[in-house]
């Protein structure tokens, strides 16, 4: 799961949306004027221009009462078409759903993930065909059966018909989503509680740390209790009920541990994610770690016992974040690659964090132009100069954030201008005590606000304040991760280490994921109703389905083609490479033929650019990966983009639906 670290900017999105919609409407008007000129002569463009204000006049005279009546009629028609049959299929899946789950006694975290993914996937794919069919077939069927004529002959406007249809179908869809979501939540909660038969949970009880290890199997129940420094006590019973009758105090203790374990598994963590980079064996920054032979480079590795380091730069580390979590809470989930066999294959790896205060700055001249730090010279305590284009000029260091930088050529450079080297200076460094990691569990480290450590340079014990001494002026903190076991490798990905804020309840995160499904289905209703205003039911369904498939599964590939990031060139160039057996990395000969091929591919890419901007990005609605992996659904990175996408298509679809329905021959069957 990849999590975006940058927030969604509504202002930038609105500006982009305004430009895109304006360009689209201008192209449609030009095309309409051209067609009307061919069919009606010189009067055609004037007729098109007279039609433009009709939508706004119709919208201003919209009656909420008539919209409600049409929405109510649409809702009843959808029920009469047996749209609620999907409830039966949903209930049937949940009755036998646990049959297809993995063994509940192995890796409870993965079992919980399977339950959540199963519920959210079932809700999505059961409702998709229902919403698709009722929204795409409703209006064409009414036109074919002439039932729409009873509405059109009334004082009902086209905008009221379209909005009423959208609201009616959306109301039914909302009821289905709410009922299925509530049922799914109850099913997840009960199934996880029922299958939590093997757990190990520690909590504070009577002023001391108590560890409860519970195992329930075919041979009976075994409970191990370790309270503080007391020796471990082991209790067995034939069944869970027998334990409850023979030892009620111990049974209540296991229930407390069970509830705590449930809260640990069913949770919505709120992470503060950082920017990941690496430090190589020579101590220089590098973009990626060591490749251990895995084709998928989502996670790269650092070598143990060397200068290799994984570096996370966290932003927004404020005093409020520290106080709410009662310190800096770091959670990690690293992956080991072992080169030692024998007993070491099962041993956990030794890990160490180092907190670093970093000063990042880009030099700028008097015209606010960035200057590479490679050509900057220090002339005084706080003064610098650089030689640019043969001229010596003073430059000033300006602080920059971690997300504005990237690694290129073993140096930090600006993302917007990779030729500008940025100055990165370490001002303070505090190594924390090493610890053994758990590869298939949570590694939570709580760093207090006052850090007491041994300074190797001075040979003395020192104490630093986390906020004042280690977090820089831009509220940023660097965490370096080192593997201390020689010959072993530790895998790192961006989300493998994060600062943990106080978690939300699982119900809140689950409700947000259901909201994502609701927004996606609502957009399908809008697109389906719009396409049904100018197409028949089968064609409208096919068009909406294609937009869904392209926006969901092929959006990333489409973006790569448009941006020219696909190896082998455009479609025609790729076919020629296959026929002539030309390698993807080889350059084509500089001939007229191949230049013409590249020009045609460039023209086709312009058409794909239009398709890319017309098809909605349905990936924005995929929030199940957050909650299934134990994370809360963030507002700025997930919910805000999905709401923005849904609203962005509402206005243009309403305009298209109005004019399409106005120009459609309703008498036509």
N, C-alpha and C positions, 0 to 999 in steps of 0.2 A: 504494500500500500504506500503510495507516494502522497505526501501531504504538502499542499502549497503553503509557503510561509508568508507570502505577501498578501495584505488585505485587498479586498475588492473595492475599487474606487468608483462610487456611483457617479460622481461628476464626470470623470473621463468616459465612463460607459454611456452616459446620456449624450455627451458630445458626439461620440462615435455613432450612437444610434441615430441621432438627428441627421448627421451627414449621410449615413447609409439609407435611411428612409427617404430623405429628400432626393437623393440621387435615383433611387428606385422609382419614386413617383414621377420624377421628371422624365425618366426613360419610358415609363408607361404612357404618360401624356403625349410624348413625341411619337411613340408607336401608334397610339390611337389616332392622333392627328393625321399621320401618314396613311393609315388604313381608311379613315373617313374621307380623305382627299381622293383616294382611288375610287371609292364607292359612291360618294355624294358630290364630288367636284369641289369647287371653292367653298361651298357652304359647309362642308364636312368639318374642318377645323373649328369653325365658329360654333357648330353644334356641340363639339367636344368641350370647348371652353365654357359654354353655357351650362353643361352638365356638372362641372366641377363644384360650384357652390351648393348644389342640391344636397350633398351629404351633410354639410355643416348646418344648412337650414333644417334638414330633417332631424339632425341630432339635437338642435336647440328646442324643437317642439316635441321631444320624446316624452311619453307619458309613463311614469313608473307603474301606474295601475294596469295599463295594457301589457307592459312587459311582464308583470307578475302573473297576469292571466295566461299569457302565452307560455311562460315558464311552467306554470301549474299544469297546463294541458300537455306540454312536452313530457313532464315527469310522469303523468298518468299513462301516456302512450308507451313510454319506455317500460313501465311495469307490465302493461298488457302484452308486450312483446317478450315477456318472460326473461327479462334481464336479471331478475333475482335468483335464477336457477344457479348462478355462480356460487351462491351460499352453500348449496348442497355439495358441490364439488370441493369447496374449501373445507367444509366439515369432514368430508370423506378423507381428504389428505391428512387432516390433523388426527383422525382416528387411528390411522396406520402410519403416521409420519415417523414415530420412534422406531419402527422396524428397520428403517433405512439409515438410522444414525450409526456412528461408529461405536465401538466398545466403550461404554460409559466409564469404565474403571481405568482408562488410560488417558493421560493428559487432559485433565478436566478443562483447561483453558481452551484447547482445541475443540472439545465437545461443546462448550458454550458457544464458541464461534460458529460451529455447524448448526446449532439450534437457531441462532439469530439469523444467519444467512438463509436457512431453509424457510423461516417464516417470512422474511422480507421478500425473498425471491418468489415464494408462492403467492403472496398478495399481488405483486407486480404482474406476474405472467398469467394469473387468473383473471385479473381485471382488464388487462390490455386488450384482448380480443373483444370483450363485452363493450368497453368504451369505444373502441375503434368502429365496431359495427353499428352501434346505435347512433353515433354521431355522424357517420358517413352515409347511412341508409335512411335516416329519419326524414329529412327534407325531400329527397328524391321519391321516396315512397308516398309521401303526402301529395306530391305533385302528380304522381302516377294515379293515385286513388282519388284525385280531385278534392281531397279533404282540406287542402290548403286554401282552396277558393273561398271557403266559408270565412277564413281569416282575412284574406286579401280584400274581399268585398266590404269588410268592416272598415271603420276608420283606423286601421292599424298600419303604421309606417314600416318600411323595409328594415330600418335600423331596429325597431321594436321586435320584429320577427326574428332577426339574427341574434340580438342580445337575449331575447326570451328563450330561444333554442339553446344557446350556450349556457344560460343559467339553469334551465331545466335539466339538461344532461349532467351539468356539473353538480347539481343538488343530489341527483341519484348516485353519482360517482362518490360524492362526499360521504353519503350514508354508508355505502359499501366499504369505503376505506376505513371509516371510524369503527364500524362493527368488526371488520376483519382485523384491524390493528389492535383493538381491545382484546379480542379473542386470542390473537397471537401472543400478546404480552402475558396473559394469564397462562397460556400453554408453556411459554418459555420458563416462567417463574416456577411452575409446578414440576416441569420435567427436570430442570436443573436441580431443584431441591430433592426430587426423588432419586436422581442418579448420582447425587453427591455422597457416594458410599466409601470413598477413599480420599481423605484430606488430612492436612497437617496445618494447624493454625495456632499462632501464639497471640496472646492478649494479656492485658494487665488485670490481675484479680487479687483482691486483698493486699494491694500495695506491692505485689511482686509479679514478675513476668512468668506466665504459665504457658507451656507448650502442650497441646493436645494433638495426638496422632491417632486417627480413627481409621480402622480397616474393617469393612463388612464384606464377607464373601460367603462361599458355599460352606466353608468350615466353621463359620460362626463369626462373632464380633470380637475384635481385639482393640483395646484402648490403652495407649501409653500416655502417662501424664508426668511432665517434668515441671515442677514449681520452684523457681529460683535456683538455689544451689542444692536443693534436696535431691536425693536419688530418684531415678525414674521408677514409677510403679506401673506394672502391667496387669491389666484385668481382662479376662475373657468371659464370654457368655455364648450360649448356643444361638441365640437370636437377639434382635434388637429389643423385642418385647420382654425377653427374659432379663436383659440388662436393666430395663426400666423398672421391673418388679423387684429384682434383687438388690440393686444399687441405685436408688432414685437420685442421690446427690451426684453421682458420677454421670448418670444419664443427663441430668440438667446441665452439667458442665460440657458434655459433648454437644448438647443443643446450642449452648452459647457459642461454642467453636464452630458449629455448622452455620449459624447465622452470620458469624464474622467471615467465614469462608465464602458464603453466598455473596456477601457485600463486596468481597475482594474480586469475585469472578464477574458478577453482574454490576458493572460500574461504568461510569462515563468520565474518564480522566480528562482533565483540561491541561494539555501540555503547552509549554512555551518552546517552540522549536528553534534550532539554531542553523547557521550556515556551516556546512561541513567542508573542510579541506584537510590536507595531510602535510606532514613534514617528513622528508625522505631520510635515507640513511646518512646523508651528508649534512643534515640539519636544514636544508633548503626547503621552502614550500613546494608542494606538488599537488596537482589537481586530484589524482587518484592514488590509491594505495597499490599494494602488490596483487597481481593477478595470479591466483593459485590454480588456474586451469578451468575456471567456471566460465561458460560462454556468456551467461547473464551477468553483466557487470554492475548490477544494482548494488551489490555489496562487495567492496574490495577490502584488502587485509593489510594489517601492519605486522611487521616481523618482531617477535619477542626478543628481549635482551639486546636491542639495538636502539639507535636514535630515532627510529620510526615512531611517529606520533599521529594520532587522529585528533583534529582540532575542531572544536565547536565554538562558534562565536554567537553568543546569545544576546539578543536585544531586549529592551524594556524590562531590565532587571531593576526594579524600583524597591524602595523601602517597604512599600505596601505589599509587594509580592513576598518579600522575606518575612514580614510580620504575620501575614495571613497563613503561611505554611510553617510558621515558627522556625524559620531557617530556610536555607536553600536545599530543596528536596530534588535530588537528581535520580532519575530512573533510567536504567539501561537494559538492553536485551541484545547482547552481542552474540556472535556465532564464531566458534573455534574451528580452525583447520589444523589438525595435528600431524606432525611428522615423526613422532616417537611412537613406537609400538610397545606392547607389553602392558605393565601396570599403569604407565602414564596415560594410556588412552582413555582411562576413566577418571583421571585426576582433573580437578577444576584448575583453571588458569588463574595466575596471580595478576591483579590489575591495580593500577595506580592513577588517580586523578591529580592534576596540577592546575591550580587556579592562577590565571595570569591577567594582569592589568595591561591593556593594550592601548596605544595611542596611534590612531590611523589618520593620516592627513594627506591631502593632495595639494601640490603647490600651484598657485595661480598668479598670473602677472597683473599689471594694473588694469588691463582690459578684461579681467575675469576669465582669461583663457587658461585651461589646465596645462601645466608644464611637467614633463617627466622628471621624477626624482633622480634619475640617472645622470642628469645634466645640472643638478643643483649643487651649489657649494655653500658652505656655512661661512659667513663673514663676521658674525658676532654671536652673542649669547642667544638672541632671538631674531637675528637677521640672516637672510639668505639671498643669493643671487644666482642667475642662470644665464647661459649663453644660448640665445634662440635666434636662428637665422643670422648669425654673425654679430648680433647685438647683445651686449651685457645689460641685463635689466634686473631690478629687485623683484623677488617673488615672496609670496606670503603663504604659509601653511594653513589650509582650511580643513577642519575635521570632516570626515566622511563616515558613513555607516558600513557595517560589515556586508550587508546585502548589495552594496554598490560595487563590491570588489569581486574579482575572480583571480585564479592562479593561471599564469601564462609564462612559460619560459623560466620556471623556478622563481618568479617574482609575483607580487600582488599588483594587479593593474585594474583600471576602471572598466566596468562592464560596458558602459556607453562608449568608451574610447580605449581599446586594448593597447594602444601605443603609449599610453600615459602610465608610467610606473608610480605606485603609491608608496609613501613612506610608512612603514609599520615598525613601531618601537615597543619593546617589552619594558615596562616600568617597574613591575613587581611580580614576583612569582612565589607561590606557596604550594609545596607538595603536600598532599594529604596522605594519611596512612593507607597502605596497600591492603587489598582484600581479595578473597577468592570469589570468582563469579559463578553464578548459576546459569548455565546455558539455556535451560528450558524453563526458566522462571523469572521472577522479578528481582532485579538488583536495585534496591532503593538505598540511597546514601543521603542522610540528613546532615547538612553542613551548618553548624551554628553561626549566628551572626558575629560572634567573637571567636576568632580562630587562634588557637594556641598551637604553635609548631616549633620545630627545631631548625634554626637557621644554620646550614652547614658552612656558610661563608664566615660568619662571626663566631660560630660554636656556642651560641647562646639560645635560650628559649625566648621566643618573641610572641607577641599577640597583636593581631591585626583585626580591624573592623571590616567586615565583608563589604559593606556599602561604601564607606569612606575611603578605604585603602585599596580595594581591588576592582570595584566597578568604576569605569571611567565617566567623564562628564556627559557622554551621550547615553548613559545607562546601559552600557554593554559590558559583558564579562566573557572572557575566553576560558575554556576548559580543555586541557590537553590530556589525552588518554594514552597510557603506555602499557604494553604487555611486558611483564618482567620475566617470563619463562623463555629461555633461549631455545631456538629451534621450533617454537610454536607460533601460530599465526592467529590473529584475532580479527574477525570480520566486522566491518562498520558500514552502516547506511545512515542516511540523514535522520530517520526517525528512531534510530537505535539508542539515542541518548536525548533526553529532554528534561527541562525543568518542570516539575509537577506542581500545579496549583491545586488547591482543594477541589476534590472531584465533585461533580454533580451526580444526582441519583440516576440510576439506569433508566427510570421511567422518563426523565426529561430528554435524555439522549435518544431513546427509542421513539419518543413522540416527534422529535425533529427529523429522524429518518423517515417516519411515516409521512411527515409534512413534505419531504422531498418527493415521495411517491405521489402524493396528492397533486403537487405542482406539475409533475410530469404528465399525469393523466389529464389534468386541466388543460395543459397546452395541447394535448392530442385532441381533446374535445374542440378547442378553438380551431385547430387546423382542419379537423374533420368536418365541422359545420361550414367552414369557409369553402373548402373544396367541393362540398355537396351543393353549394349555391350555383356552380357552373359546370359540374360533372354529375354523371349518374352514379348510383351507389357502388357498383363494382370498381369503376375507374377511380372514384374518390377514395375508396378503401385502399386500393393499390398505391395511389399517390401518397396518402398519409403513411402507409406502412413503409414505403421506400424512404421517405423523409426520416422516419424513426430509425430504420436500419442504418442509413448513412450517418445520421447525427449521433447514433449510439456506438456503432462498431467501426465505421470507416472515416470518422472525422479526423482522427490523428493522421491516418494515411493520406487523406485528402490535403491536409495542411502541409505535409511533407512534399507532395507533388507540386503544390502551388508555390512553395518556397524554394523548390529546386533542390531539396535535400535527398532525393531518391537517387541511388546509384543507377547508372545506365541511362540517364536522361529521361525525355518524355516518352509517350507511348510509341510513336513511330520510330524514334531512335532505338528504343528497347527491342522492337521487332527486328530492326535491321541488325542489331548486335547478335540476336539469337540466330538469325539466318546465316550471317557471315561469321559466326563464332568469334566475335570480338569480346575480349574480356571487359568486365564492367569498369575496371580501373584504368584501362588503356584509353588514351585520347584518340578521337576520330581524326582522320586526315583532313587537312585544311583544303577542301575542294568545294566547288560550287554546289555539288549534289548534297553534301553533308551540311553545308551552310543553309541550304533551302530546307532540309529536314529539321534543323534546329529552329528555323524561323516558324515553320508550321507548328512545331511542338510549343513554341512560345505563344503562338496565337491560341492554341487549344488550352494552354494554361490560363489564359485570360478568361476563357469560358468557365473553367473549373473554379477560378477565383470568384466568379459571380455565384456559382453553385454553392461554394463554401460559405459565402456570406448570406445566402438565402436559407440554407438548411439550418435549423436550430441545433445548438450544441447540447444534445441530451445527456452528455457526460456530466453536466453540472448537477443533475438530479441524483447521481449515484452517491448516496450517503450511507449505504449499508456497510461499506468497508470501514467507516469510522467506528460505528457502534459495535460491529462484530469483532473488532480488534481491541475493544475496551476503551475507545476514545469518545469524548463528547463531540457532537457535530458543531464545528465552529460557525459563528455567524458570518464573519467577514470573508472566510475562505470557502464556505459551502452554501449556507442558506442565502446570503445576499446575492451571489451570482445566479443561483437558481431562480430567485424571485425576479431578478433583473431580466433573465432570459424570458421568463413567462410573460412579464409585462411588456417587454420589447416587441413581442409578436402580436399582442392583443390589438393595438391600434391599427397597424397595417392590415391585419386580417379582417378587422371590422370594416375598413374602407373597401377592401377587395370584395368582401361578401355583399356589401350594400350595392355596389355598382353591378356586380355579377347578377344578383337577384333582380335588380331593376331592369337589366337588359335581357333577362332570360324570358323565353316564351313559356309561360306557365301552362298554356293549353297543350303544349307538346308532351306526349307521354313517353 
